[in-house]
Amino acid sequence: MAKAAKTAIKSKDAKVAAEAKNWTKVIRAVRSSKSGAYTFKESIVHKDKIKDFLAQK
């Protein structure tokens, strides 16, 4: 599940600060085919592309 940052982004440019809030850190658990253990893949994804990122295999 993605979680948006709640902290205020400090920037002198309001447009840049508004655009930065559209990005989210997504962490996905991936199972290894060799050992069966889980590893985690982290990525910074635009909020419109989160479902596409999680649907990838």
N, CA and C atoms as a LAMMPS dump frame, in Angstrom:
ITEM: TIMESTEP
0
ITEM: NUMBER OF ATOMS
171
ITEM: BOX BOUNDS ff ff ff
-5.0000000000000000e+02 5.0000000000000000e+02
-5.0000000000000000e+02 5.0000000000000000e+02
-5.0000000000000000e+02 5.0000000000000000e+02
ITEM: ATOMS id mol type element x y z
1 1 1 N 0.828 -1.167 0
2 1 2 C 0 0 0
3 1 3 C 0.875 1.234 0
4 2 1 N 0.532 2.201 -0.776
5 2 2 C 1.307 3.425 -0.871
6 2 3 C 0.835 4.418 0.183
7 3 1 N 1.774 5.194 0.688
8 3 2 C 1.442 6.19 1.69
9 3 3 C 2.039 7.525 1.268
10 4 1 N 1.233 8.543 1.225
11 4 2 C 1.697 9.867 0.827
12 4 3 C 2.387 10.541 2.003
13 5 1 N 3.386 11.329 1.719
14 5 2 C 4.12 12.046 2.755
15 5 3 C 3.241 13.118 3.375
16 6 1 N 3.254 13.2 4.682
17 6 2 C 2.434 14.178 5.387
18 6 3 C 3.225 15.431 5.736
19 7 1 N 4.544 15.35 5.674
20 7 2 C 5.356 16.496 6.05
21 7 3 C 5.326 17.554 4.96
22 8 1 N 5.465 18.773 5.368
23 8 2 C 5.47 19.891 4.417
24 8 3 C 6.785 19.902 3.657
25 9 1 N 6.707 20.109 2.381
26 9 2 C 7.895 20.21 1.541
27 9 3 C 8.304 21.671 1.512
28 10 1 N 9.535 21.92 1.947
29 10 2 C 10.013 23.296 2.041
30 10 3 C 10.744 23.677 0.765
31 11 1 N 10.157 24.578 0.033
32 11 2 C 10.754 25.06 -1.203
33 11 3 C 10.301 26.493 -1.423
34 12 1 N 11.167 27.267 -2.005
35 12 2 C 10.806 28.638 -2.309
36 12 3 C 9.85 28.699 -3.498
37 13 1 N 9.905 27.686 -4.341
38 13 2 C 9.052 27.639 -5.523
39 13 3 C 7.821 26.775 -5.219
40 14 1 N 6.656 27.363 -5.169
41 14 2 C 5.428 26.653 -4.826
42 14 3 C 5.079 25.597 -5.864
43 15 1 N 5.401 25.851 -7.128
44 15 2 C 5.09 24.893 -8.19
45 15 3 C 5.899 23.607 -8.018
46 16 1 N 7.174 23.728 -7.654
47 16 2 C 8.032 22.564 -7.432
48 16 3 C 7.545 21.785 -6.216
49 17 1 N 7.154 22.479 -5.169
50 17 2 C 6.657 21.829 -3.962
51 17 3 C 5.36 21.072 -4.247
52 18 1 N 4.491 21.636 -5.048
53 18 2 C 3.233 20.974 -5.385
54 18 3 C 3.481 19.725 -6.228
55 19 1 N 4.447 19.774 -7.136
56 19 2 C 4.761 18.621 -7.989
57 19 3 C 5.405 17.506 -7.175
58 20 1 N 6.198 17.839 -6.181
59 20 2 C 6.884 16.833 -5.369
60 20 3 C 5.901 15.976 -4.58
61 21 1 N 4.76 16.499 -4.258
62 21 2 C 3.753 15.75 -3.502
63 21 3 C 3.071 14.68 -4.358
64 22 1 N 3.298 14.678 -5.654
65 22 2 C 2.688 13.693 -6.54
66 22 3 C 3.495 12.404 -6.608
67 23 1 N 4.633 12.331 -5.945
68 23 2 C 5.496 11.155 -5.974
69 23 3 C 5.386 10.391 -4.659
70 24 1 N 5.407 9.061 -4.731
71 24 2 C 5.228 8.209 -3.563
72 24 3 C 6.268 7.104 -3.565
73 25 1 N 6.765 6.741 -2.381
74 25 2 C 7.688 5.623 -2.251
75 25 3 C 6.858 4.354 -2.117
76 26 1 N 7.111 3.387 -2.997
77 26 2 C 6.365 2.127 -3.005
78 26 3 C 7.339 0.998 -2.701
79 27 1 N 6.95 0.116 -1.778
80 27 2 C 7.77 -1.037 -1.412
81 27 3 C 6.975 -2.286 -1.749
82 28 1 N 7.603 -3.179 -2.528
83 28 2 C 6.928 -4.404 -2.969
84 28 3 C 7.754 -5.606 -2.532
85 29 1 N 7.101 -6.62 -1.985
86 29 2 C 7.769 -7.862 -1.604
87 29 3 C 7.833 -8.777 -2.827
88 30 1 N 9.03 -9.314 -3.098
89 30 2 C 9.244 -10.194 -4.242
90 30 3 C 9.849 -11.492 -3.732
91 31 1 N 9.288 -12.612 -4.133
92 31 2 C 9.774 -13.906 -3.673
93 31 3 C 10.863 -14.414 -4.611
94 32 1 N 11.973 -14.868 -4.048
95 32 2 C 13.089 -15.4 -4.819
96 32 3 C 12.748 -16.791 -5.325
97 33 1 N 13.067 -17.065 -6.589
98 33 2 C 12.771 -18.379 -7.156
99 33 3 C 13.759 -19.433 -6.66
100 34 1 N 14.962 -19.037 -6.28
101 34 2 C 15.975 -19.993 -5.809
102 34 3 C 15.742 -20.427 -4.365
103 35 1 N 15.652 -19.465 -3.464
104 35 2 C 15.581 -19.798 -2.042
105 35 3 C 14.167 -19.733 -1.472
106 36 1 N 13.276 -19.057 -2.127
107 36 2 C 11.914 -18.914 -1.621
108 36 3 C 11.776 -17.774 -0.618
109 37 1 N 12.873 -17.1 -0.315
110 37 2 C 12.835 -15.983 0.627
111 37 3 C 12.301 -14.731 -0.068
112 38 1 N 11.767 -13.847 0.731
113 38 2 C 11.249 -12.598 0.196
114 38 3 C 12.321 -11.512 0.242
115 39 1 N 12.366 -10.699 -0.792
116 39 2 C 13.186 -9.499 -0.824
117 39 3 C 12.243 -8.334 -1.101
118 40 1 N 12.719 -7.139 -0.856
119 40 2 C 11.869 -5.968 -1.019
120 40 3 C 12.45 -5.047 -2.064
121 41 1 N 11.608 -4.602 -2.989
122 41 2 C 11.99 -3.662 -4.029
123 41 3 C 11.343 -2.321 -3.687
124 42 1 N 12.168 -1.295 -3.593
125 42 2 C 11.678 0.047 -3.299
126 42 3 C 11.831 0.925 -4.531
127 43 1 N 10.863 1.785 -4.736
128 43 2 C 10.932 2.688 -5.874
129 43 3 C 10.112 3.935 -5.582
130 44 1 N 10.526 5.05 -6.165
131 44 2 C 9.763 6.288 -6.098
132 44 3 C 8.952 6.366 -7.392
133 45 1 N 7.622 6.386 -7.245
134 45 2 C 6.722 6.275 -8.389
135 45 3 C 5.726 7.431 -8.35
136 46 1 N 5.371 7.925 -9.529
137 46 2 C 4.329 8.954 -9.615
138 46 3 C 3.011 8.338 -9.159
139 47 1 N 2.189 9.115 -8.487
140 47 2 C 0.965 8.574 -7.894
141 47 3 C -0.004 7.988 -8.925
142 48 1 N 0.095 8.401 -10.187
143 48 2 C -0.774 7.851 -11.228
144 48 3 C -0.293 6.49 -11.719
145 49 1 N 0.943 6.118 -11.439
146 49 2 C 1.536 4.878 -11.944
147 49 3 C 1.691 3.793 -10.871
148 50 1 N 1.143 3.994 -9.678
149 50 2 C 1.323 3.038 -8.577
150 50 3 C 0.729 1.681 -8.914
151 51 1 N -0.481 1.632 -9.446
152 51 2 C -1.117 0.353 -9.761
153 51 3 C -0.33 -0.404 -10.835
154 52 1 N 0.219 0.315 -11.808
155 52 2 C 1.03 -0.318 -12.853
156 52 3 C 2.295 -0.921 -12.247
157 53 1 N 2.929 -0.206 -11.329
158 53 2 C 4.151 -0.697 -10.688
159 53 3 C 3.873 -1.962 -9.89
160 54 1 N 2.778 -1.979 -9.146
161 54 2 C 2.456 -3.148 -8.321
162 54 3 C 1.977 -4.333 -9.157
163 55 1 N 1.48 -4.087 -10.359
164 55 2 C 1.005 -5.162 -11.222
165 55 3 C 2.156 -5.869 -11.94
166 56 1 N 3.332 -5.257 -12.002
167 56 2 C 4.486 -5.866 -12.671
168 56 3 C 4.935 -7.117 -11.939
169 57 1 N 5.506 -8.041 -12.707
170 57 2 C 6.067 -9.245 -12.092
171 57 3 C 7.547 -9.281 -12.279
